[in-house]
Amino acid sequence: MSRRVRKVIPSWAWLSLLANGVLVIAVFSLLRPDQLRKGSSIAPAAPSPMAWVPVTQVGSTQLSAIAAPPTPDIGPRHQLTYQDWLDILQREAAAMAAQKPTNLAILAGDSLSLWFPPDLLPTDYTWLNQGISGETSAGLRDRLTLFQEVQPQVIFVMIGINDLIRGVPSATVLRNQERIIRDLRRQHPQAEVVIQSILPHSGEQATWDGREQLLALSNEDIRQLNRALATICAEAGARYLDLHPLFVDANGNLRADLTTDGLHLNGNGYLVWRSALYTFRQLALATAQP
């Protein structure tokens, strides 16, 4: 008779889940309603100066009175081939490895990470953006060596939506995610690996060019994948940052006031993400203290 072995989830994993719950409450309480009001317009102008009151203790983050941030614009980079991207990211990673900055953080993923406005990234890190537009989980899995020489303090990963839009099975995405976690932990044992949830889309309100493919993907399927992803993170030794509740409306779709086309984020969407990164870092520091 075979004997079933019960998996024991480590205590830090439970703390991570608790931190995610507190994160949702904290971010909603910190963002001013007038900054995220539905239908707020965001002009695609040049970035305006942004003021931020740095976090000094858990729950003390505040947005100062600022104008709505502009819609992200990556300029001519969107015309690059995939190989062009690989070459550029490898050179940028090599330059960062030579500089050896302290408090280095990496953004790894697809266009959502790529388009993160530099002036909205938390200022307590030096950032290396390793996002590629249209990237898949398999593509990211295979190019982790591009930045293996850098010494980051934390690596934030968001990947998978392009797989799902193209019809890649959720099981395949999850296997790739698990491989990404294990490879990152092996290549960067000193770093904290943070896997971020896949964001929803806007459903019938979407105007993205691939709208028909997008509508074929259920937001419920995304939620189910995210639940499985949280389990994989707990088992593989990564932190799970659940951004999904911060971006959904009452129908479970991506909020119209946080997106440009039903898939990508506008300036206010990145403002929410930025606040989540700040809050998550403070909660992580707090749970790490003896």
RARAZI-V251883 format. One record per backbone hydrogen bond with DSSP energy under -1.0 kcal/mol. NH is the residue of the N-H (numbers start at 1). CO is the residue of the C=O. Records with the same first field share a line. If there is no record, write none. Layout:
NH=CO  CO
This chain:
14=10
15=11
16=12
17=13
18=14
19=15
20=16
21=17
22=18
23=19
24=20
25=21
26=22
27=23
28=24
29=25
30=26
31=27
35=32
40=37
45=43
53=62
60=57
77=74
78=75
79=76
80=77
85=81
86=82
87=83
88=84
89=85
90=86
91=87
92=88
93=89
94=90
95=91
96=92
97=93
98=94
99=95
100=96
105=126
106=154
107=128
108=156
114=110
115=111
116=113
120=117
125=122
126=103
128=105
130=107
132=109
135=132
140=136
141=137
142=138
146=143
147=144
148=145
153=104
154=104
155=192
156=106
157=194
158=108
164=160
165=161
166=162
167=164
168=163
173=169
174=170
175=171
176=172
177=173
178=174
179=175
180=176
181=177
182=178
183=179
184=180
185=181
186=182
187=183
188=184
191=188
192=153
194=155
195=239
196=157
197=241
202=262
205=202
206=203
207=261
208=261
211=208
214=210
215=211
216=212
217=214
222=218
223=219
224=220
225=221
226=222
227=223
228=224
229=225
230=226
231=227
232=228
233=229
234=230
235=231
236=232
237=233
238=233
239=193
241=195
243=241
246=243
247=244
249=253
252=249
254=201
255=247
258=255
260=264
266=258
270=266
271=267
272=268
273=269
274=270
275=271
276=272
277=273
278=274
279=275
280=276
281=277
282=278
283=279
284=280
285=281
286=282
287=283
288=284
